[in-house]
């Protein structure tokens, strides 16, 4: 269980990092496309980039730090002796 929570915490962190990277890249791509559309002029007036968005929000994945700390406390205690 500790390993599972640890995996969730590290995966969440990695997903947030990737989200940030992709958002920055998407903004750069959108800027380049907008410049191309402006140079294109009238034939490209009907092209919209409104749908070009990165909609995943991995920061909404709840943290598991409190659960991890509780598991560490339990595993570090001498629960067997307490139960005898």
C-alpha positions as CSV (number, residue, x, y, z in Angstrom):
1,X,0.0,0.0,0.0
2,X,2.9,2.3,0.8
3,X,4.4,1.6,-2.6
4,X,1.0,2.3,-4.3
5,X,0.6,5.7,-2.6
6,X,4.2,6.5,-3.4
7,X,3.6,5.7,-7.0
8,X,0.5,7.8,-7.1
9,X,2.4,10.8,-5.6
10,X,5.3,10.5,-8.1
11,X,3.0,10.0,-11.0
12,X,0.9,13.0,-10.0
13,X,4.0,15.1,-9.9
14,X,5.2,13.9,-13.3
15,X,1.8,14.6,-14.9
16,X,1.8,18.1,-13.5
17,X,5.2,18.7,-15.0
18,X,4.2,17.3,-18.3
19,X,1.0,19.4,-18.3
20,X,3.1,22.5,-17.8
21,X,5.4,21.6,-20.6
22,X,2.6,20.8,-23.0
23,X,0.7,24.0,-22.1
24,X,3.8,26.0,-22.9
25,X,4.4,24.2,-26.2
26,X,0.8,24.6,-27.2
27,X,0.9,28.3,-26.5
28,X,4.0,28.6,-28.7
29,X,2.3,26.5,-31.5
30,X,-0.8,28.7,-31.3
31,X,1.3,31.8,-31.7
32,X,3.0,30.4,-34.8
33,X,-0.3,29.3,-36.3
34,X,-1.8,32.7,-35.6
35,X,1.1,34.4,-37.4
36,X,0.7,32.0,-40.4
37,X,-3.0,32.7,-40.5
38,X,-2.4,36.5,-40.5
39,X,0.1,36.2,-43.3
40,X,-2.4,34.0,-45.2
41,X,-5.0,36.9,-45.0
42,X,-8.5,36.7,-46.3
43,X,-8.5,33.0,-47.5
44,X,-7.8,32.0,-43.9
45,X,-10.3,34.4,-42.2
46,X,-12.6,31.5,-41.4
47,X,-10.0,29.4,-39.6
48,X,-10.3,29.4,-35.9
49,X,-7.9,28.1,-33.3
50,X,-10.5,28.2,-30.5
51,X,-10.6,24.4,-30.3
52,X,-6.8,24.1,-29.9
53,X,-6.5,23.6,-26.2
54,X,-4.9,21.3,-23.6
55,X,-7.8,20.6,-21.3
56,X,-6.4,18.0,-18.9
57,X,-5.8,19.4,-15.4
58,X,-3.7,16.9,-13.5
59,X,-3.4,19.3,-10.5
60,X,-6.9,18.1,-9.7
61,X,-5.6,14.7,-8.7
62,X,-5.7,14.7,-5.0
63,X,-2.5,14.4,-3.1
64,X,-1.8,11.3,-1.0
65,X,0.9,12.8,1.2
66,X,-1.2,12.6,4.4
67,X,-2.1,8.9,3.7
68,X,1.6,8.2,3.0
69,X,2.6,9.8,6.3
70,X,-0.1,7.8,8.2
71,X,1.2,4.6,6.6
72,X,4.8,5.4,7.6
73,X,3.6,6.1,11.1
74,X,1.8,2.7,11.3
75,X,4.7,0.8,9.6
76,X,7.2,2.5,11.9
77,X,5.3,1.6,15.1
78,X,5.4,-1.7,16.9
79,X,1.7,-2.4,16.3
80,X,2.1,-6.2,17.0
81,X,3.3,-5.4,20.5
82,X,0.4,-3.0,21.0
83,X,-2.1,-5.6,19.9
84,X,-0.8,-8.3,22.3
